Amino acid sequence: MSDFENLSGNDKELQDFLMIEKQKAQVNAQIHEFNEICWEKCIGKPSTKLDHATETCLSNCVDRFIDTSLLITQRFAQMLQKRGGSGDL
Amino acid sequence: MSLANVDKSELMDQVKQQIAVANAQELLTQMTQKCFKKCVNKPGTSLDSSEQKCISMCMDRFMDSWNLISRTYGQRLQREQSKF
C-alpha cells in the first residue's frame, strides 16, 4: 500500500478510500484464517447442510481463538515485563 | 500530485476489483485444499462419482462456514468496539 500512499498524496478522498479498503482487506484475511483453523476443528464429513452442533462449534471456535489470542498477548506482555531488562526471554 | 476525477474513480474501481480477485483466489485455493483433503482419500485413476458428490457438498459447506465465521467475527468486532 505504500506506493498508493505516495500516489494519493494530499488527496483526502483517495486516502480515506484506500484506508477503508485496506481495513476491509485485513478483516477479510482474518476471516480466511479463522475459517482455515475452525474448519479443521469442527467439520467432519461434508453433508447436505451444516448441522446445528457444527454451527455452534464454528462460532465458538472464532470467539475462543480471539480469547486465546488476547490472553496470550496479555500474558506475554507480563512475561516480558517480569524479565525486565534482563535481555533474555 | 493530484489525480483527475476520472482517473481517480477508475483507480478506485481497479483497486476494488483487484481486491475482489485476490479474495476469490484465496477462497478457491483454500477450498481446493480442504475439499481435496476431505473427499479424496485414496487418489485413484479418476475422480469417481462419490468423490465428485463429496467435493460439491464440501464446496457448499465451505461457503456456509465462511459466511458463518464472517458473521461471528463481525459480531465480535462490534462487541469489542462497544467496550470503549
Backbone of each chain as nested JSON, in Angstrom:
{
  "chains": [
    {"id": "A", "residues": [
      {"number": 1, "name": "MET", "atoms": {"N": [0.817, -1.222, 0.0], "CA": [0.0, 0.0, 0.0], "C": [0.853, 1.276, 0.0]}},
      {"number": 2, "name": "SER", "atoms": {"N": [2.169, 1.149, 0.233], "CA": [2.952, 2.376, 0.39], "C": [3.07, 3.144, -0.93]}},
      {"number": 3, "name": "ASP", "atoms": {"N": [3.044, 2.412, -2.041], "CA": [3.018, 3.102, -3.329], "C": [1.777, 3.969, -3.447]}},
      {"number": 4, "name": "PHE", "atoms": {"N": [0.663, 3.402, -2.956], "CA": [-0.598, 4.129, -3.001], "C": [-0.546, 5.37, -2.126]}},
      {"number": 5, "name": "GLU", "atoms": {"N": [0.129, 5.235, -0.981], "CA": [0.19, 6.388, -0.081], "C": [0.92, 7.551, -0.745]}},
      {"number": 6, "name": "ASN", "atoms": {"N": [1.993, 7.218, -1.479], "CA": [2.684, 8.274, -2.215], "C": [1.776, 8.875, -3.277]}},
      {"number": 7, "name": "LEU", "atoms": {"N": [1.116, 7.977, -3.988], "CA": [0.272, 8.399, -5.096], "C": [-0.899, 9.251, -4.602]}},
      {"number": 8, "name": "SER", "atoms": {"N": [-1.495, 8.824, -3.476], "CA": [-2.679, 9.538, -3.012], "C": [-2.313, 10.897, -2.43]}},
      {"number": 9, "name": "GLY", "atoms": {"N": [-1.047, 11.036, -1.982], "CA": [-0.529, 12.323, -1.532], "C": [-1.476, 13.058, -0.615]}},
      {"number": 10, "name": "ASN", "atoms": {"N": [-1.915, 14.239, -1.04], "CA": [-2.798, 15.008, -0.165], "C": [-4.26, 14.916, -0.598]}},
      {"number": 11, "name": "ASP", "atoms": {"N": [-4.577, 13.898, -1.393], "CA": [-5.955, 13.711, -1.83], "C": [-6.733, 12.964, -0.739]}},
      {"number": 12, "name": "LYS", "atoms": {"N": [-7.522, 13.737, 0.007], "CA": [-8.205, 13.184, 1.181], "C": [-9.154, 12.036, 0.814]}},
      {"number": 13, "name": "GLU", "atoms": {"N": [-9.913, 12.26, -0.232], "CA": [-10.91, 11.251, -0.619], "C": [-10.245, 9.917, -0.944]}},
      {"number": 14, "name": "LEU", "atoms": {"N": [-9.148, 10.006, -1.705], "CA": [-8.442, 8.801, -2.095], "C": [-7.784, 8.129, -0.891]}},
      {"number": 15, "name": "GLN", "atoms": {"N": [-7.223, 8.945, -0.018], "CA": [-6.602, 8.403, 1.199], "C": [-7.618, 7.641, 2.041]}},
      {"number": 16, "name": "ASP", "atoms": {"N": [-8.784, 8.27, 2.245], "CA": [-9.84, 7.619, 3.034], "C": [-10.288, 6.319, 2.38]}},
      {"number": 17, "name": "PHE", "atoms": {"N": [-10.48, 6.395, 1.073], "CA": [-10.907, 5.214, 0.335], "C": [-9.923, 4.059, 0.532]}},
      {"number": 18, "name": "LEU", "atoms": {"N": [-8.622, 4.382, 0.378], "CA": [-7.604, 3.333, 0.496], "C": [-7.517, 2.784, 1.905]}},
      {"number": 19, "name": "MET", "atoms": {"N": [-7.701, 3.668, 2.9], "CA": [-7.64, 3.215, 4.284], "C": [-8.774, 2.232, 4.571]}},
      {"number": 20, "name": "ILE", "atoms": {"N": [-9.966, 2.579, 4.089], "CA": [-11.12, 1.704, 4.316], "C": [-10.96, 0.369, 3.581]}},
      {"number": 21, "name": "GLU", "atoms": {"N": [-10.5, 0.437, 2.345], "CA": [-10.305, -0.807, 1.584], "C": [-9.241, -1.685, 2.248]}},
      {"number": 22, "name": "LYS", "atoms": {"N": [-8.23, -1.041, 2.793], "CA": [-7.161, -1.784, 3.473], "C": [-7.717, -2.492, 4.708]}},
      {"number": 23, "name": "GLN", "atoms": {"N": [-8.539, -1.749, 5.466], "CA": [-9.15, -2.36, 6.654], "C": [-10.056, -3.52, 6.274]}},
      {"number": 24, "name": "LYS", "atoms": {"N": [-10.848, -3.303, 5.221], "CA": [-11.741, -4.385, 4.786], "C": [-10.938, -5.619, 4.378]}},
      {"number": 25, "name": "ALA", "atoms": {"N": [-9.813, -5.374, 3.681], "CA": [-8.976, -6.491, 3.249], "C": [-8.372, -7.219, 4.447]}},
      {"number": 26, "name": "GLN", "atoms": {"N": [-8.016, -6.459, 5.493], "CA": [-7.458, -7.085, 6.692], "C": [-8.492, -7.949, 7.399]}},
      {"number": 27, "name": "VAL", "atoms": {"N": [-9.719, -7.436, 7.499], "CA": [-10.801, -8.215, 8.117], "C": [-11.04, -9.497, 7.31]}},
      {"number": 28, "name": "ASN", "atoms": {"N": [-11.048, -9.334, 5.999], "CA": [-11.239, -10.483, 5.126], "C": [-10.157, -11.539, 5.3]}},
      {"number": 29, "name": "ALA", "atoms": {"N": [-8.919, -11.094, 5.38], "CA": [-7.8, -12.024, 5.569], "C": [-7.953, -12.766, 6.883]}},
      {"number": 30, "name": "GLN", "atoms": {"N": [-8.448, -12.041, 7.899], "CA": [-8.673, -12.647, 9.211], "C": [-9.769, -13.718, 9.126]}},
      {"number": 31, "name": "ILE", "atoms": {"N": [-10.818, -13.438, 8.375], "CA": [-11.892, -14.429, 8.213], "C": [-11.356, -15.687, 7.52]}},
      {"number": 32, "name": "HIS", "atoms": {"N": [-10.53, -15.482, 6.487], "CA": [-9.924, -16.643, 5.823], "C": [-9.131, -17.48, 6.823]}},
      {"number": 33, "name": "GLU", "atoms": {"N": [-8.39, -16.794, 7.677], "CA": [-7.557, -17.511, 8.653], "C": [-8.422, -18.291, 9.646]}},
      {"number": 34, "name": "PHE", "atoms": {"N": [-9.449, -17.627, 10.177], "CA": [-10.358, -18.315, 11.106], "C": [-11.008, -19.516, 10.441]}},
      {"number": 35, "name": "ASN", "atoms": {"N": [-11.444, -19.316, 9.213], "CA": [-12.138, -20.4, 8.519], "C": [-11.208, -21.598, 8.328]}},
      {"number": 36, "name": "GLU", "atoms": {"N": [-9.948, -21.309, 8.051], "CA": [-8.984, -22.378, 7.858], "C": [-8.797, -23.174, 9.162]}},
      {"number": 37, "name": "ILE", "atoms": {"N": [-8.668, -22.436, 10.263], "CA": [-8.438, -23.078, 11.56], "C": [-9.682, -23.831, 12.034]}},
      {"number": 38, "name": "CYS", "atoms": {"N": [-10.837, -23.172, 11.948], "CA": [-12.053, -23.732, 12.543], "C": [-12.66, -24.834, 11.684]}},
      {"number": 39, "name": "TRP", "atoms": {"N": [-12.419, -24.784, 10.396], "CA": [-12.849, -25.882, 9.52], "C": [-12.223, -27.182, 9.999]}},
      {"number": 40, "name": "GLU", "atoms": {"N": [-10.925, -27.142, 10.271], "CA": [-10.22, -28.338, 10.742], "C": [-10.78, -28.827, 12.074]}},
      {"number": 41, "name": "LYS", "atoms": {"N": [-11.131, -27.901, 12.943], "CA": [-11.631, -28.267, 14.265], "C": [-13.048, -28.824, 14.23]}},
      {"number": 42, "name": "CYS", "atoms": {"N": [-13.889, -28.274, 13.364], "CA": [-15.328, -28.511, 13.51], "C": [-15.984, -29.365, 12.429]}},
      {"number": 43, "name": "ILE", "atoms": {"N": [-15.395, -29.45, 11.252], "CA": [-16.103, -30.101, 10.144], "C": [-15.693, -31.561, 9.992]}},
      {"number": 44, "name": "GLY", "atoms": {"N": [-16.697, -32.442, 9.988], "CA": [-16.435, -33.853, 9.731], "C": [-16.625, -34.131, 8.261]}},
      {"number": 45, "name": "LYS", "atoms": {"N": [-17.384, -35.168, 7.944], "CA": [-17.696, -35.442, 6.539], "C": [-18.7, -34.417, 6.033]}},
      {"number": 46, "name": "PRO", "atoms": {"N": [-18.407, -33.777, 4.879], "CA": [-19.341, -32.787, 4.339], "C": [-20.705, -33.422, 4.059]}},
      {"number": 47, "name": "SER", "atoms": {"N": [-21.784, -32.789, 4.538], "CA": [-23.117, -33.328, 4.26], "C": [-23.967, -32.246, 3.596]}},
      {"number": 48, "name": "THR", "atoms": {"N": [-25.285, -32.491, 3.562], "CA": [-26.132, -31.574, 2.791], "C": [-26.327, -30.21, 3.444]}},
      {"number": 49, "name": "LYS", "atoms": {"N": [-26.123, -30.123, 4.75], "CA": [-26.116, -28.796, 5.371], "C": [-25.265, -28.796, 6.637]}},
      {"number": 50, "name": "LEU", "atoms": {"N": [-24.918, -27.597, 7.107], "CA": [-24.187, -27.522, 8.374], "C": [-25.184, -27.786, 9.487]}},
      {"number": 51, "name": "ASP", "atoms": {"N": [-24.935, -28.826, 10.318], "CA": [-25.911, -29.043, 11.388], "C": [-25.67, -28.048, 12.526]}},
      {"number": 52, "name": "HIS", "atoms": {"N": [-26.62, -28.046, 13.448], "CA": [-26.6, -27.035, 14.496], "C": [-25.337, -27.117, 15.344]}},
      {"number": 53, "name": "ALA", "atoms": {"N": [-24.937, -28.35, 15.672], "CA": [-23.741, -28.527, 16.518], "C": [-22.502, -27.972, 15.816]}},
      {"number": 54, "name": "THR", "atoms": {"N": [-22.414, -28.194, 14.511], "CA": [-21.268, -27.691, 13.752], "C": [-21.259, -26.162, 13.734]}},
      {"number": 55, "name": "GLU", "atoms": {"N": [-22.463, -25.581, 13.559], "CA": [-22.542, -24.113, 13.568], "C": [-22.082, -23.544, 14.902]}},
      {"number": 56, "name": "THR", "atoms": {"N": [-22.536, -24.179, 15.985], "CA": [-22.119, -23.724, 17.311], "C": [-20.607, -23.853, 17.465]}},
      {"number": 57, "name": "CYS", "atoms": {"N": [-20.084, -25.003, 17.015], "CA": [-18.637, -25.231, 17.096], "C": [-17.876, -24.138, 16.353]}},
      {"number": 58, "name": "LEU", "atoms": {"N": [-18.321, -23.8, 15.146], "CA": [-17.619, -22.792, 14.352], "C": [-17.622, -21.436, 15.03]}},
      {"number": 59, "name": "SER", "atoms": {"N": [-18.802, -21.043, 15.556], "CA": [-18.791, -19.696, 16.119], "C": [-18.084, -19.658, 17.474]}},
      {"number": 60, "name": "ASN", "atoms": {"N": [-18.178, -20.746, 18.254], "CA": [-17.355, -20.802, 19.476], "C": [-15.866, -20.782, 19.136]}},
      {"number": 61, "name": "CYS", "atoms": {"N": [-15.52, -21.494, 18.074], "CA": [-14.114, -21.575, 17.669], "C": [-13.54, -20.183, 17.4]}},
      {"number": 62, "name": "VAL", "atoms": {"N": [-14.307, -19.357, 16.677], "CA": [-13.84, -17.997, 16.388], "C": [-13.66, -17.201, 17.688]}},
      {"number": 63, "name": "ASP", "atoms": {"N": [-14.682, -17.233, 18.54], "CA": [-14.606, -16.444, 19.773], "C": [-13.495, -16.926, 20.703]}},
      {"number": 64, "name": "ARG", "atoms": {"N": [-13.355, -18.256, 20.828], "CA": [-12.297, -18.769, 21.713], "C": [-10.91, -18.521, 21.129]}},
      {"number": 65, "name": "PHE", "atoms": {"N": [-10.799, -18.538, 19.802], "CA": [-9.491, -18.24, 19.208], "C": [-9.094, -16.797, 19.53]}},
      {"number": 66, "name": "ILE", "atoms": {"N": [-10.065, -15.894, 19.415], "CA": [-9.787, -14.486, 19.738], "C": [-9.434, -14.345, 21.218]}},
      {"number": 67, "name": "ASP", "atoms": {"N": [-10.21, -15.031, 22.099], "CA": [-9.908, -15.005, 23.539], "C": [-8.482, -15.492, 23.802]}},
      {"number": 68, "name": "THR", "atoms": {"N": [-8.138, -16.608, 23.133], "CA": [-6.797, -17.168, 23.307], "C": [-5.729, -16.162, 22.883]}},
      {"number": 69, "name": "SER", "atoms": {"N": [-5.975, -15.541, 21.74], "CA": [-5.018, -14.569, 21.231], "C": [-4.853, -13.39, 22.197]}},
      {"number": 70, "name": "LEU", "atoms": {"N": [-5.989, -12.906, 22.752], "CA": [-5.927, -11.788, 23.706], "C": [-5.197, -12.201, 24.978]}},
      {"number": 71, "name": "LEU", "atoms": {"N": [-5.543, -13.412, 25.478], "CA": [-4.926, -13.898, 26.714], "C": [-3.423, -14.062, 26.557]}},
      {"number": 72, "name": "ILE", "atoms": {"N": [-3.026, -14.668, 25.456], "CA": [-1.595, -14.894, 25.234], "C": [-0.845, -13.568, 25.077]}},
      {"number": 73, "name": "THR", "atoms": {"N": [-1.473, -12.637, 24.375], "CA": [-0.834, -11.325, 24.208], "C": [-0.606, -10.665, 25.564]}},
      {"number": 74, "name": "GLN", "atoms": {"N": [-1.646, -10.751, 26.426], "CA": [-1.569, -10.159, 27.754], "C": [-0.476, -10.817, 28.599]}},
      {"number": 75, "name": "ARG", "atoms": {"N": [-0.531, -12.171, 28.644], "CA": [0.455, -12.914, 29.436], "C": [1.862, -12.688, 28.918]}},
      {"number": 76, "name": "PHE", "atoms": {"N": [1.959, -12.619, 27.606], "CA": [3.28, -12.449, 27.003], "C": [3.866, -11.098, 27.402]}},
      {"number": 77, "name": "ALA", "atoms": {"N": [2.996, -10.082, 27.426], "CA": [3.449, -8.753, 27.848], "C": [3.921, -8.801, 29.294]}},
      {"number": 78, "name": "GLN", "atoms": {"N": [3.179, -9.548, 30.15], "CA": [3.584, -9.695, 31.558], "C": [4.937, -10.398, 31.661]}},
      {"number": 79, "name": "MET", "atoms": {"N": [5.089, -11.447, 30.859], "CA": [6.348, -12.187, 30.846], "C": [7.518, -11.253, 30.552]}},
      {"number": 80, "name": "LEU", "atoms": {"N": [7.325, -10.432, 29.531], "CA": [8.386, -9.505, 29.135], "C": [8.683, -8.513, 30.25]}},
      {"number": 81, "name": "GLN", "atoms": {"N": [7.601, -8.043, 30.902], "CA": [7.766, -7.058, 31.971], "C": [8.537, -7.637, 33.143]}},
      {"number": 82, "name": "LYS", "atoms": {"N": [8.142, -8.866, 33.541], "CA": [8.778, -9.509, 34.69], "C": [10.27, -9.685, 34.472]}},
      {"number": 83, "name": "ARG", "atoms": {"N": [10.588, -10.064, 33.232], "CA": [12.011, -10.283, 32.97], "C": [12.743, -8.962, 32.836]}},
      {"number": 84, "name": "GLY", "atoms": {"N": [11.961, -7.896, 32.842], "CA": [12.529, -6.552, 32.832], "C": [13.602, -6.385, 31.766]}},
      {"number": 85, "name": "GLY", "atoms": {"N": [14.679, -5.778, 32.131], "CA": [15.706, -5.506, 31.147], "C": [16.772, -6.584, 31.076]}},
      {"number": 86, "name": "SER", "atoms": {"N": [16.448, -7.788, 31.614], "CA": [17.497, -8.809, 31.708], "C": [17.978, -9.275, 30.336]}},
      {"number": 87, "name": "GLY", "atoms": {"N": [17.19, -8.98, 29.319], "CA": [17.695, -9.225, 27.955], "C": [17.298, -10.558, 27.361]}},
      {"number": 88, "name": "ASP", "atoms": {"N": [17.282, -11.642, 28.165], "CA": [16.923, -12.919, 27.548], "C": [15.468, -13.293, 27.827]}},
      {"number": 89, "name": "LEU", "atoms": {"N": [14.857, -14.039, 26.914], "CA": [13.444, -14.387, 27.059], "C": [13.289, -15.658, 27.891]}}
    ]},
    {"id": "B", "residues": [
      {"number": 1, "name": "MET", "atoms": {"N": [0.879, 15.787, -5.864], "CA": [0.343, 15.23, -7.101], "C": [-1.139, 14.922, -6.922]}},
      {"number": 2, "name": "SER", "atoms": {"N": [-1.968, 15.461, -7.792], "CA": [-3.379, 15.116, -7.655], "C": [-3.895, 14.495, -8.945]}},
      {"number": 3, "name": "LEU", "atoms": {"N": [-4.841, 13.621, -8.788], "CA": [-5.359, 12.898, -9.939], "C": [-6.637, 13.542, -10.446]}},
      {"number": 4, "name": "ALA", "atoms": {"N": [-6.825, 13.519, -11.742], "CA": [-8.095, 13.989, -12.288], "C": [-9.206, 13.067, -11.781]}},
      {"number": 5, "name": "ASN", "atoms": {"N": [-10.41, 13.621, -11.681], "CA": [-11.51, 12.853, -11.102], "C": [-11.795, 11.537, -11.824]}},
      {"number": 6, "name": "VAL", "atoms": {"N": [-11.676, 11.593, -13.136], "CA": [-11.939, 10.382, -13.908], "C": [-10.91, 9.302, -13.564]}},
      {"number": 7, "name": "ASP", "atoms": {"N": [-9.627, 9.728, -13.542], "CA": [-8.563, 8.792, -13.196], "C": [-8.79, 8.213, -11.808]}},
      {"number": 8, "name": "LYS", "atoms": {"N": [-9.239, 9.089, -10.911], "CA": [-9.392, 8.655, -9.528], "C": [-10.459, 7.581, -9.392]}},
      {"number": 9, "name": "SER", "atoms": {"N": [-11.613, 7.834, -10.003], "CA": [-12.671, 6.82, -9.847], "C": [-12.293, 5.538, -10.57]}},
      {"number": 10, "name": "GLU", "atoms": {"N": [-11.506, 5.686, -11.637], "CA": [-11.034, 4.497, -12.329], "C": [-10.073, 3.708, -11.44]}},
      {"number": 11, "name": "LEU", "atoms": {"N": [-9.21, 4.443, -10.772], "CA": [-8.25, 3.819, -9.867], "C": [-8.963, 3.094, -8.727]}},
      {"number": 12, "name": "MET", "atoms": {"N": [-9.992, 3.764, -8.176], "CA": [-10.753, 3.157, -7.084], "C": [-11.417, 1.862, -7.535]}},
      {"number": 13, "name": "ASP", "atoms": {"N": [-12.008, 1.899, -8.724], "CA": [-12.644, 0.695, -9.25], "C": [-11.634, -0.424, -9.417]}},
      {"number": 14, "name": "GLN", "atoms": {"N": [-10.465, -0.047, -9.922], "CA": [-9.423, -1.056, -10.133], "C": [-8.981, -1.677, -8.819]}},
      {"number": 15, "name": "VAL", "atoms": {"N": [-8.816, -0.837, -7.813], "CA": [-8.409, -1.335, -6.5], "C": [-9.447, -2.33, -5.985]}},
      {"number": 16, "name": "LYS", "atoms": {"N": [-10.728, -1.922, -6.071], "CA": [-11.8, -2.801, -5.595], "C": [-11.809, -4.123, -6.332]}},
      {"number": 17, "name": "GLN", "atoms": {"N": [-11.597, -4.03, -7.638], "CA": [-11.634, -5.243, -8.445], "C": [-10.467, -6.171, -8.118]}},
      {"number": 18, "name": "GLN", "atoms": {"N": [-9.293, -5.578, -7.945], "CA": [-8.126, -6.4, -7.622], "C": [-8.292, -7.092, -6.276]}},
      {"number": 19, "name": "ILE", "atoms": {"N": [-8.891, -6.366, -5.32], "CA": [-9.136, -6.969, -4.014], "C": [-10.123, -8.129, -4.146]}},
      {"number": 20, "name": "ALA", "atoms": {"N": [-11.165, -7.92, -4.948], "CA": [-12.165, -8.975, -5.14], "C": [-11.54, -10.214, -5.786]}},
      {"number": 21, "name": "VAL", "atoms": {"N": [-10.656, -9.996, -6.764], "CA": [-9.99, -11.116, -7.42], "C": [-9.099, -11.865, -6.424]}},
      {"number": 22, "name": "ALA", "atoms": {"N": [-8.337, -11.108, -5.63], "CA": [-7.453, -11.736, -4.644], "C": [-8.26, -12.549, -3.641]}},
      {"number": 23, "name": "ASN", "atoms": {"N": [-9.409, -12.003, -3.27], "CA": [-10.289, -12.684, -2.324], "C": [-10.807, -14.0, -2.902]}},
      {"number": 24, "name": "ALA", "atoms": {"N": [-11.235, -13.945, -4.149], "CA": [-11.746, -15.147, -4.81], "C": [-10.639, -16.19, -4.957]}},
      {"number": 25, "name": "GLN", "atoms": {"N": [-9.422, -15.728, -5.252], "CA": [-8.3, -16.658, -5.381], "C": [-8.004, -17.367, -4.07]}},
      {"number": 26, "name": "GLU", "atoms": {"N": [-8.051, -16.595, -2.984], "CA": [-7.796, -17.174, -1.665], "C": [-8.855, -18.226, -1.329]}},
      {"number": 27, "name": "LEU", "atoms": {"N": [-10.122, -17.884, -1.601], "CA": [-11.205, -18.84, -1.368], "C": [-10.999, -20.121, -2.167]}},
      {"number": 28, "name": "LEU", "atoms": {"N": [-10.677, -19.942, -3.445], "CA": [-10.5, -21.081, -4.343], "C": [-9.363, -21.985, -3.869]}},
      {"number": 29, "name": "THR", "atoms": {"N": [-8.248, -21.376, -3.491], "CA": [-7.09, -22.146, -3.022], "C": [-7.435, -22.953, -1.779]}},
      {"number": 30, "name": "GLN", "atoms": {"N": [-8.048, -22.269, -0.808], "CA": [-8.363, -22.952, 0.443], "C": [-9.405, -24.043, 0.244]}},
      {"number": 31, "name": "MET", "atoms": {"N": [-10.421, -23.705, -0.56], "CA": [-11.486, -24.657, -0.832], "C": [-10.923, -25.923, -1.473]}},
      {"number": 32, "name": "THR", "atoms": {"N": [-10.035, -25.745, -2.432], "CA": [-9.434, -26.885, -3.119], "C": [-8.646, -27.751, -2.139]}},
      {"number": 33, "name": "GLN", "atoms": {"N": [-7.831, -27.101, -1.313], "CA": [-7.031, -27.858, -0.339], "C": [-7.907, -28.614, 0.646]}},
      {"number": 34, "name": "LYS", "atoms": {"N": [-8.897, -27.89, 1.218], "CA": [-9.728, -28.51, 2.252], "C": [-10.579, -29.636, 1.682]}},
      {"number": 35, "name": "CYS", "atoms": {"N": [-11.153, -29.427, 0.507], "CA": [-12.07, -30.424, -0.04], "C": [-11.319, -31.61, -0.634]}},
      {"number": 36, "name": "PHE", "atoms": {"N": [-10.129, -31.367, -1.128], "CA": [-9.3, -32.489, -1.578], "C": [-8.987, -33.384, -0.383]}},
      {"number": 37, "name": "LYS", "atoms": {"N": [-8.616, -32.735, 0.702], "CA": [-8.265, -33.472, 1.913], "C": [-9.454, -34.285, 2.442]}},
      {"number": 38, "name": "LYS", "atoms": {"N": [-10.645, -33.663, 2.44], "CA": [-11.834, -34.338, 2.952], "C": [-12.342, -35.438, 2.043]}},
      {"number": 39, "name": "CYS", "atoms": {"N": [-12.269, -35.217, 0.736], "CA": [-13.035, -36.067, -0.183], "C": [-12.21, -37.065, -0.987]}},
      {"number": 40, "name": "VAL", "atoms": {"N": [-10.934, -36.804, -1.17], "CA": [-10.141, -37.736, -1.973], "C": [-9.157, -38.45, -1.056]}},
      {"number": 41, "name": "ASN", "atoms": {"N": [-9.595, -39.576, -0.509], "CA": [-8.763, -40.265, 0.47], "C": [-7.661, -41.085, -0.184]}},
      {"number": 42, "name": "LYS", "atoms": {"N": [-8.065, -41.866, -1.166], "CA": [-7.081, -42.646, -1.917], "C": [-7.205, -42.277, -3.376]}},
      {"number": 43, "name": "PRO", "atoms": {"N": [-6.355, -41.384, -3.869], "CA": [-6.482, -40.937, -5.262], "C": [-6.421, -42.125, -6.222]}},
      {"number": 44, "name": "GLY", "atoms": {"N": [-7.463, -42.283, -7.011], "CA": [-7.493, -43.374, -7.982], "C": [-7.192, -42.857, -9.371]}},
      {"number": 45, "name": "THR", "atoms": {"N": [-7.592, -43.611, -10.398], "CA": [-7.278, -43.197, -11.768], "C": [-8.161, -42.056, -12.258]}},
      {"number": 46, "name": "SER", "atoms": {"N": [-9.321, -41.84, -11.597], "CA": [-10.138, -40.663, -11.907], "C": [-10.937, -40.311, -10.653]}},
      {"number": 47, "name": "LEU", "atoms": {"N": [-11.577, -39.132, -10.672], "CA": [-12.459, -38.787, -9.551], "C": [-13.752, -39.558, -9.746]}},
      {"number": 48, "name": "ASP", "atoms": {"N": [-14.081, -40.475, -8.832], "CA": [-15.328, -41.212, -9.033], "C": [-16.521, -40.363, -8.59]}},
      {"number": 49, "name": "SER", "atoms": {"N": [-17.735, -40.879, -8.857], "CA": [-18.905, -40.022, -8.659], "C": [-19.124, -39.693, -7.188]}},
      {"number": 50, "name": "SER", "atoms": {"N": [-18.751, -40.596, -6.281], "CA": [-18.959, -40.257, -4.87], "C": [-17.961, -39.184, -4.431]}},
      {"number": 51, "name": "GLU", "atoms": {"N": [-16.775, -39.224, -4.998], "CA": [-15.809, -38.161, -4.699], "C": [-16.299, -36.82, -5.24]}},
      {"number": 52, "name": "GLN", "atoms": {"N": [-16.845, -36.855, -6.459], "CA": [-17.352, -35.616, -7.055], "C": [-18.502, -35.042, -6.234]}},
      {"number": 53, "name": "LYS", "atoms": {"N": [-19.368, -35.951, -5.762], "CA": [-20.504, -35.516, -4.956], "C": [-20.007, -34.889, -3.648]}},
      {"number": 54, "name": "CYS", "atoms": {"N": [-19.054, -35.563, -3.031], "CA": [-18.466, -35.06, -1.798], "C": [-17.853, -33.683, -2.029]}},
      {"number": 55, "name": "ILE", "atoms": {"N": [-17.136, -33.52, -3.133], "CA": [-16.487, -32.239, -3.419], "C": [-17.504, -31.118, -3.574]}},
      {"number": 56, "name": "SER", "atoms": {"N": [-18.628, -31.412, -4.257], "CA": [-19.565, -30.303, -4.432], "C": [-20.282, -29.962, -3.127]}},
      {"number": 57, "name": "MET", "atoms": {"N": [-20.558, -30.979, -2.295], "CA": [-21.118, -30.656, -0.97], "C": [-20.104, -29.891, -0.131]}},
      {"number": 58, "name": "CYS", "atoms": {"N": [-18.864, -30.33, -0.213], "CA": [-17.802, -29.693, 0.563], "C": [-17.67, -28.212, 0.193]}},
      {"number": 59, "name": "MET", "atoms": {"N": [-17.766, -27.915, -1.099], "CA": [-17.683, -26.518, -1.54], "C": [-18.803, -25.682, -0.926]}},
      {"number": 60, "name": "ASP", "atoms": {"N": [-20.033, -26.245, -0.942], "CA": [-21.168, -25.519, -0.362], "C": [-20.99, -25.317, 1.134]}},
      {"number": 61, "name": "ARG", "atoms": {"N": [-20.546, -26.374, 1.816], "CA": [-20.346, -26.258, 3.278], "C": [-19.203, -25.298, 3.587]}},
      {"number": 62, "name": "PHE", "atoms": {"N": [-18.2, -25.274, 2.708], "CA": [-17.083, -24.348, 2.916], "C": [-17.581, -22.902, 2.896]}},
      {"number": 63, "name": "MET", "atoms": {"N": [-18.46, -22.599, 1.932], "CA": [-19.022, -21.253, 1.862], "C": [-19.927, -20.96, 3.059]}},
      {"number": 64, "name": "ASP", "atoms": {"N": [-20.729, -21.963, 3.479], "CA": [-21.56, -21.788, 4.681], "C": [-20.679, -21.427, 5.871]}},
      {"number": 65, "name": "SER", "atoms": {"N": [-19.608, -22.199, 6.017], "CA": [-18.693, -21.99, 7.128], "C": [-18.07, -20.593, 7.061]}},
      {"number": 66, "name": "TRP", "atoms": {"N": [-17.642, -20.21, 5.871], "CA": [-17.029, -18.886, 5.68], "C": [-17.999, -17.775, 6.077]}},
      {"number": 67, "name": "ASN", "atoms": {"N": [-19.239, -17.912, 5.614], "CA": [-20.24, -16.885, 5.913], "C": [-20.58, -16.819, 7.397]}},
      {"number": 68, "name": "LEU", "atoms": {"N": [-20.694, -17.985, 8.024], "CA": [-20.986, -18.019, 9.455], "C": [-19.85, -17.376, 10.257]}},
      {"number": 69, "name": "ILE", "atoms": {"N": [-18.626, -17.713, 9.88], "CA": [-17.469, -17.166, 10.584], "C": [-17.37, -15.654, 10.371]}},
      {"number": 70, "name": "SER", "atoms": {"N": [-17.683, -15.224, 9.168], "CA": [-17.702, -13.791, 8.886], "C": [-18.711, -13.063, 9.784]}},
      {"number": 71, "name": "ARG", "atoms": {"N": [-19.9, -13.647, 9.954], "CA": [-20.917, -13.033, 10.829], "C": [-20.453, -13.029, 12.29]}},
      {"number": 72, "name": "THR", "atoms": {"N": [-19.927, -14.176, 12.737], "CA": [-19.472, -14.283, 14.124], "C": [-18.365, -13.263, 14.42]}},
      {"number": 73, "name": "TYR", "atoms": {"N": [-17.413, -13.158, 13.503], "CA": [-16.309, -12.216, 13.683], "C": [-16.822, -10.773, 13.681]}},
      {"number": 74, "name": "GLY", "atoms": {"N": [-17.772, -10.488, 12.783], "CA": [-18.374, -9.156, 12.734], "C": [-19.035, -8.781, 14.05]}},
      {"number": 75, "name": "GLN", "atoms": {"N": [-19.776, -9.753, 14.614], "CA": [-20.44, -9.506, 15.9], "C": [-19.412, -9.274, 16.999]}},
      {"number": 76, "name": "ARG", "atoms": {"N": [-18.335, -10.056, 16.966], "CA": [-17.292, -9.912, 17.983], "C": [-16.621, -8.534, 17.891]}},
      {"number": 77, "name": "LEU", "atoms": {"N": [-16.348, -8.115, 16.652], "CA": [-15.73, -6.799, 16.466], "C": [-16.614, -5.709, 17.029]}},
      {"number": 78, "name": "GLN", "atoms": {"N": [-17.929, -5.838, 16.788], "CA": [-18.865, -4.836, 17.313], "C": [-18.872, -4.837, 18.831]}},
      {"number": 79, "name": "ARG", "atoms": {"N": [-18.872, -6.042, 19.436], "CA": [-18.862, -6.122, 20.899], "C": [-17.598, -5.495, 21.47]}},
      {"number": 80, "name": "GLU", "atoms": {"N": [-16.458, -5.791, 20.838], "CA": [-15.195, -5.243, 21.336], "C": [-15.173, -3.718, 21.217]}},
      {"number": 81, "name": "GLN", "atoms": {"N": [-15.738, -3.226, 20.109], "CA": [-15.731, -1.774, 19.908], "C": [-16.613, -1.064, 20.914]}},
      {"number": 82, "name": "SER", "atoms": {"N": [-17.737, -1.717, 21.288], "CA": [-18.661, -1.051, 22.21], "C": [-18.112, -1.018, 23.631]}},
      {"number": 83, "name": "LYS", "atoms": {"N": [-16.992, -1.747, 23.875], "CA": [-16.375, -1.709, 25.2], "C": [-15.68, -0.372, 25.468]}},
      {"number": 84, "name": "PHE", "atoms": {"N": [-15.316, 0.317, 24.378], "CA": [-14.559, 1.558, 24.597], "C": [-15.43, 2.799, 24.524]}}
    ]}
  ]
}
